[in-house]
Amino acid sequence: MNVLLLYPEFPETFWSLKHALRFVRKRAVIPPLGLLTVAAMLPPQWNKRMVDLNVHSLASADLAWAELVMISGMVVQRESAKALIARCKAAGRTVVAGGPLFSYEHELFDQVDHFVLDEAELSLPPFLADLQQGTARRLYRAQGFADLHTTPVPLWELADLRYYACTGIQFSRGCPFDCDFCNVTTMFGRRPRTKTSAQIRAELEALYRCGWRDGIFFVDDNLIGNKRELKHDLLPVLVQWQKEHGPFTFNTQVSINLADDPQLMTAMAGAGFDTVFIGIETPDNSSLAECSKSQNRNRDLVADVKRLHRAGLQVQGGFIVGFDSDQPSIFQRQIDFIQNSGIMTAMVGRLQAIPGTRLYARMNLANRLVGTATGDNVDGTSNIVPASDALALQQGYQTILRSIYSSKQYYRRLRTFLNEYHAPPVQTRLTFRRVLAGALATWRLGFTSKERFDYWRMLLWTSLHRPRNLPLAIQLVICGYHYRRISERLVPGGLKS
C-alpha cells in the first residue's frame, strides 16, 4: 500500500510567523507531529510519504503514486483542507481524515471517504483492520482515552526538517482545569496522561539521529498538569540529555500556578526550558469567573509573570476580550497589563465559541451563535453575538492591537522584559543561521524601516546592560515585526509609530 500523508497550508496568522521565518530562511514553524505519529502507527510494510504544504507543494506525481491519502489539520486550516481534499478526490484517491478539524466538523467534508477521529491509538487500529478486510466504515471514533505508553516514536524521517524553525514532542495529554471556552478536556480529559521517560528519550534520540540540533516544543496543553511525573520522570531525562547532547532549548504551555512553585521553575529552566505560553485571558476577576478560569482568579498576575521571567522562563500570553462581564475599561486594562508585565508575545483575540466546549453549548442555547469559529485567535472575528455594543467591542479590540504592537510600545515593553528576565543556564546555540538573521534584522529594521531609531536604541541598551540577552532581544524584535504586520491588517489606519 502506498500511503500519502498530507498537511494543509496554514493561512497567514499570528502563530504562522511567516514574516519572521523569512529572517531565518525557514518555511514553517513546526512539522505536523500528529500526522508523523499516525504514520508510525501504520503497517510497517506500507510505503509512506508525507507532504506538508507549508513546506513543499503537492506534485501530481505524489498523487499518482498514492493508493491512499491521509489528511490531518486544525480548524484554522479549514479552507485549505477543503481545497486539498477536492484535489485528491479529483485525482480519484481514497481520502482518510482525522485530527482536531475533523473531530468536530466532519459533517462539513462530504468528499472524505473515511473519518478516523479522536485519539488515533484507539480509533486507527479498527479502521486498519476493516480496511484490510474491505469493510471499512465511514466513521471511526474512540471510546475513552488512550494509554500513551502505546504511542510510537513519530516517523521524523518523513519530514524535511531543514525547513522548520522547531520540532515537537508530546509528553502528556489532558488538563486538570476546565475553562469554559477550551475543548482540551473534552478531547483529552481532566486527568493528564503521560508517556514514560524512556519514550521521551527515544523520541529525542530519533530527532538527534535525523540531524536536529535546534529548539523543541513540548506541545502539551499543560505540561505541569501532572507535576509528579514532570518532576520525577521528564525533567531528569532532559537534564541528562543536555549533558550528553546539549544544548537544546525547550518551550511549552503551562498554567499560571507554575509561578507558585519556585523549585519547579528552577528545575524547568535547568532542564532547558526558556519559554512558556500561559492563558492569562484577562485581568478582570469577574470575566475569569465567567469563563471558569479559577486558577487565574484573585492573583497578582503581573507579579506572577515577573516571577517566571526572573526564573528564566519567558512568558508568552493569551488574552481574550468579549466576555459578557467585560466593562468598557477592559481594553485599557489589557493594554496596561501587557505593557507592565513585559509579555512580548501577547496573543489577543476576541472570544470564540468552539464546538465541544461548554461556552459553545451555552451560546447555542441562548441563540447567540453566528456562523463557525475560524480557529484564528487573532483575526478580529467572533461567532458570538456580544452582550455589549458590537462596534465598541471591535473598536476596543483594535485599540489594543494599535497600542501593544506599535513600535514605540513594543520596544518599551522589550526593555521592561529584559530588566526582569534572568537568562536560564541552557542557552540557544549561536548558529550561522541566527547570526544571519541578526544581520538581516539589522539591515531591514535598523536601516530601512520606520522603527530604525528604536531598533538602534534597543541594540545599544541591551549591549550595555544585558549583553547575554542580545540574541534573544533580536529574536523578539524579529517576532515583533511579524506581529505588527499581522495586526496592521486588522486596524484601520495602521498602528501607531
MIRO-525842 format. One record per residue (C-alpha): residue in one letter; x, y, z. Coordinates in steps of 0.1 Angstrom, whole numbers, padded with zeros to 4 digits, always signed. Layout:
aXYZ
...
This chain:
m+0000+0000+0000
n+0013+0034-0009
v+0000+0060+0016
l+0004+0097+0012
l+0001+0118+0043
l-0009+0154+0037
y-0009+0185+0059
p-0029+0216+0046
e-0014+0250+0043
f-0018+0275+0072
p-0031+0309+0064
e-0011+0339+0074
t-0018+0342+0111
f-0003+0353+0144
w+0013+0319+0150
s+0023+0312+0114
l+0052+0336+0120
k+0056+0338+0082
h+0071+0373+0082
a+0096+0363+0109
l+0105+0330+0093
r+0120+0348+0063
f+0147+0362+0085
v+0159+0327+0094
r+0153+0311+0060
k+0126+0287+0072
r+0093+0278+0056
a+0072+0267+0086
v+0073+0268+0124
i+0068+0231+0132
p+0062+0198+0114
p+0028+0181+0119
l+0035+0160+0149
g+0002+0142+0149
l+0005+0131+0113
l+0040+0118+0118
t+0028+0099+0149
v+0000+0084+0129
a+0025+0074+0102
a+0043+0054+0128
m+0011+0035+0137
l+0006+0023+0101
p+0017-0011+0090
p+0055-0012+0086
q+0053-0028+0052
w+0033+0002+0037
n+0052+0027+0017
k+0048+0062+0032
r+0054+0097+0020
m+0045+0130+0037
v+0039+0164+0021
d+0035+0194+0044
l+0020+0220+0021
n+0035+0247+0043
v+0070+0235+0032
h+0066+0218-0002
s+0039+0219-0030
l+0020+0188-0037
a+0031+0173-0070
s+0008+0154-0093
a+0033+0126-0092
d+0027+0122-0055
l-0010+0118-0060
a-0004+0094-0089
w+0019+0073-0067
a-0006+0071-0037
e-0032+0045-0032
l-0045+0060+0000
v-0044+0096+0012
m-0045+0106+0049
i-0051+0142+0059
s-0050+0159+0092
g-0054+0195+0102
m-0066+0221+0127
v-0097+0244+0125
v-0076+0273+0111
q-0067+0251+0081
r-0103+0245+0072
e-0103+0262+0038
s-0070+0248+0027
a-0081+0214+0038
k-0113+0216+0017
a-0092+0225-0014
l-0067+0198-0007
i-0094+0171-0003
a-0111+0183-0036
r-0078+0179-0054
c-0073+0144-0040
k-0108+0133-0050
a-0104+0148-0085
a-0074+0125-0088
g-0096+0096-0078
r-0079+0089-0045
t-0095+0075-0013
v-0092+0101+0014
v-0090+0094+0052
a-0092+0124+0075
g-0085+0129+0112
g-0073+0155+0137
p-0089+0184+0156
l-0106+0200+0125
f-0125+0169+0115
s-0133+0157+0151
y-0159+0184+0154
e-0166+0193+0118
h-0166+0161+0099
e-0201+0167+0086
l-0188+0196+0066
f-0165+0174+0045
d-0187+0152+0024
q-0159+0143+0000
v-0139+0124+0026
d-0143+0086+0024
h-0133+0077+0060
f-0130+0097+0092
v-0107+0083+0119
l-0113+0107+0148
d-0102+0114+0184
e-0071+0097+0196
a-0056+0075+0169
e-0042+0050+0193
l-0078+0039+0198
s-0096+0047+0165
l-0069+0038+0139
p-0065+0000+0146
p-0101-0009+0140
f-0101+0012+0108
l-0069-0006+0095
a-0084-0040+0103
d-0116-0032+0085
l-0097-0017+0056
q-0077-0049+0052
q-0110-0069+0051
g-0126-0044+0026
t-0153-0035+0051
a-0141+0000+0063
r-0169+0022+0076
r-0170+0060+0070
l-0167+0070+0107
y-0145+0057+0135
r-0145+0073+0170
a-0125+0064+0201
q-0142+0052+0233
g-0124+0066+0264
f-0089+0079+0264
a-0057+0063+0251
d-0028+0048+0271
l+0001+0070+0259
h+0025+0042+0268
t+0014+0026+0235
t+0022+0057+0214
p+0051+0051+0190
v+0080+0074+0181
p+0070+0097+0153
l+0084+0090+0118
w+0106+0121+0117
e+0124+0108+0086
l+0093+0116+0066
a+0097+0153+0074
d+0121+0176+0056
l+0134+0191+0089
r+0157+0216+0072
y+0127+0239+0066
y+0113+0241+0101
a+0121+0265+0129
c+0115+0240+0157
t+0102+0205+0162
g+0077+0190+0186
i+0073+0163+0213
q+0043+0154+0234
f+0047+0142+0270
s+0012+0144+0282
r-0025+0149+0272
g-0052+0163+0293
c-0055+0193+0317
p-0068+0194+0353
f-0086+0227+0346
d-0118+0230+0327
c-0120+0265+0312
d-0154+0274+0296
f-0140+0282+0262
c-0115+0254+0258
n-0121+0220+0243
v-0089+0203+0256
t-0108+0185+0284
t-0135+0173+0260
m-0109+0158+0237
f-0083+0146+0263
g-0099+0146+0297
r-0090+0162+0330
r-0066+0136+0343
p-0033+0142+0325
r-0018+0110+0310
t+0019+0109+0303
k+0044+0089+0283
t+0073+0072+0301
s+0107+0088+0304
a+0121+0060+0281
q+0096+0071+0254
i+0107+0107+0256
r+0143+0097+0254
a+0136+0076+0224
e+0119+0105+0207
l+0148+0128+0214
e+0172+0102+0201
a+0152+0099+0169
l+0153+0136+0164
y+0190+0137+0170
r+0197+0109+0145
c+0178+0129+0119
g+0202+0157+0125
w+0180+0180+0146
r+0200+0205+0167
d+0175+0233+0174
g+0146+0241+0197
i+0119+0216+0206
f+0083+0225+0215
f+0066+0203+0241
v+0031+0206+0226
d+0013+0195+0258
d-0017+0217+0266
n-0005+0220+0302
l+0029+0205+0308
i+0025+0209+0346
g-0009+0192+0347
n+0009+0162+0363
k+0036+0177+0384
r+0048+0145+0399
e+0055+0129+0366
l+0071+0161+0353
k+0094+0165+0382
h+0104+0128+0387
d+0103+0114+0352
l+0106+0141+0324
l+0129+0167+0339
p+0157+0143+0350
v+0157+0128+0315
l+0161+0162+0299
v+0189+0172+0323
q+0208+0140+0314
w+0200+0147+0277
q+0216+0182+0279
k+0247+0166+0294
e+0250+0142+0265
h+0238+0161+0235
g+0231+0197+0245
p+0225+0225+0244
f+0188+0221+0234
t+0162+0247+0244
f+0125+0238+0250
n+0093+0257+0252
t+0058+0246+0262
q+0024+0256+0276
v+0016+0257+0313
s-0009+0272+0337
i-0001+0303+0358
n+0002+0283+0390
l+0037+0274+0379
a+0046+0307+0395
d+0037+0292+0429
d+0064+0266+0427
p+0100+0281+0428
q+0116+0246+0428
l+0098+0236+0397
m+0106+0268+0379
t+0142+0264+0387
a+0142+0227+0376
m+0125+0235+0343
a+0150+0262+0335
g+0178+0239+0344
a+0165+0212+0321
g+0164+0236+0291
f+0130+0253+0291
d+0132+0290+0283
t+0097+0299+0272
v+0062+0291+0285
f+0028+0300+0269
i+0002+0308+0296
g-0035+0316+0291
i-0038+0348+0310
e-0071+0357+0293
t-0080+0389+0313
p-0070+0408+0344
d-0107+0411+0353
n-0118+0387+0381
s-0155+0388+0370
s-0146+0377+0335
l-0123+0350+0348
a-0152+0337+0369
e-0175+0338+0339
c-0151+0315+0319
s-0143+0292+0349
k-0106+0302+0348
s-0104+0296+0386
q-0066+0291+0385
n-0061+0328+0374
r-0086+0344+0399
n-0076+0366+0428
r-0039+0367+0419
d-0014+0394+0412
l-0009+0382+0376
v+0017+0408+0368
a+0038+0397+0398
d+0034+0361+0387
v+0047+0368+0352
k+0077+0387+0365
r+0085+0358+0389
l+0086+0335+0359
h+0108+0359+0340
r+0132+0361+0368
a+0133+0323+0369
g+0145+0323+0332
l+0111+0314+0317
q+0099+0339+0291
v+0061+0342+0293
q+0040+0342+0261
g+0004+0352+0270
g-0030+0345+0256
f-0056+0373+0261
i-0093+0375+0253
v-0119+0403+0251
g-0156+0399+0246
f-0167+0383+0278
d-0202+0393+0289
s-0186+0406+0322
d-0162+0429+0304
q-0166+0466+0311
p-0156+0495+0288
s-0124+0499+0307
i-0112+0464+0298
f-0094+0475+0267
q-0071+0499+0285
r-0067+0474+0313
q-0055+0448+0289
i-0030+0472+0274
d-0017+0482+0308
f-0013+0446+0319
i+0006+0436+0288
q+0029+0466+0289
n+0036+0463+0327
s+0041+0426+0327
g+0067+0427+0298
i+0049+0399+0279
m+0064+0403+0244
t+0042+0377+0226
a+0007+0387+0235
m-0019+0368+0215
v-0051+0390+0219
g-0083+0377+0204
r-0120+0381+0206
l-0139+0353+0224
q-0149+0325+0200
a-0171+0295+0208
i-0155+0263+0196
p-0177+0232+0192
g-0173+0208+0220
t-0169+0234+0247
r-0194+0245+0274
l-0192+0280+0260
y-0205+0267+0226
a-0233+0248+0243
r-0243+0279+0264
m-0242+0303+0234
n-0261+0278+0212
l-0288+0275+0239
a-0291+0313+0241
n-0293+0316+0203
r-0261+0337+0202
l-0241+0318+0177
v-0234+0333+0143
g-0215+0310+0118
t-0185+0290+0129
a-0153+0299+0148
t-0124+0305+0124
g-0098+0289+0147
d-0076+0320+0142
n-0074+0336+0176
v-0063+0370+0164
d-0083+0377+0132
g-0106+0400+0150
t-0137+0379+0144
s-0161+0360+0167
n-0190+0337+0161
i-0207+0350+0193
v-0233+0378+0194
p-0218+0400+0220
a-0236+0412+0251
s-0221+0447+0247
d-0222+0471+0217
a-0206+0452+0188
l-0190+0482+0173
a-0175+0493+0206
l-0161+0458+0211
q-0144+0458+0177
q-0130+0493+0181
g-0117+0484+0216
y-0101+0453+0203
q-0084+0473+0175
t-0072+0498+0201
i-0054+0471+0220
l-0036+0459+0188
r-0029+0495+0177
s-0011+0501+0210
i+0007+0469+0220
y+0022+0463+0186
s+0031+0498+0177
s+0069+0501+0175
k+0072+0525+0204
q+0052+0504+0228
y+0068+0471+0217
y+0103+0484+0222
r+0093+0499+0255
r+0079+0466+0266
l+0110+0448+0255
r+0131+0468+0279
t+0106+0461+0307
f+0110+0424+0299
l+0148+0425+0297
n+0150+0443+0330
e+0133+0414+0348
y+0145+0384+0327
h+0173+0363+0340
a+0188+0342+0313
p+0185+0305+0320
p+0216+0282+0323
v+0209+0265+0290
q+0213+0289+0261
t+0203+0285+0224
r+0232+0275+0201
l+0246+0305+0183
t+0245+0291+0147
f+0253+0307+0114
r+0216+0309+0107
r+0210+0330+0138
v+0239+0353+0131
l+0225+0358+0095
a+0190+0365+0110
g+0206+0392+0132
a+0224+0407+0102
l+0192+0408+0082
a+0172+0423+0111
t+0198+0450+0115
w+0197+0458+0078
r+0159+0457+0074
l+0148+0471+0108
g+0179+0492+0116
f+0183+0510+0082
t+0152+0507+0060
s+0122+0508+0085
k+0104+0535+0104
e+0114+0518+0136
r+0151+0521+0129
f+0158+0546+0158
d+0140+0523+0183
y+0160+0494+0169
w+0194+0510+0174
r+0184+0523+0209
m+0175+0487+0218
l+0207+0473+0204
l+0228+0498+0223
w+0209+0495+0256
t+0209+0457+0255
s+0246+0455+0246
l+0255+0477+0276
h+0230+0463+0302
r+0220+0428+0291
p+0247+0416+0267
r+0239+0379+0273
n+0203+0385+0262
l+0212+0403+0229
p+0204+0373+0206
l+0171+0369+0224
a+0163+0406+0221
i+0170+0405+0183
q+0148+0374+0180
l+0119+0392+0198
v+0123+0422+0175
i+0120+0399+0145
c+0089+0383+0160
g+0075+0418+0167
y+0079+0426+0131
h+0056+0397+0122
y+0031+0406+0149
r+0030+0441+0137
r+0024+0431+0101
i-0005+0408+0112
s-0020+0435+0134
e-0019+0461+0107
r-0044+0442+0086
l-0070+0444+0114
v-0065+0481+0124
p-0079+0508+0101
g-0053+0534+0095
g-0025+0511+0107
l-0006+0511+0140
k+0009+0539+0160
s+0045+0547+0152
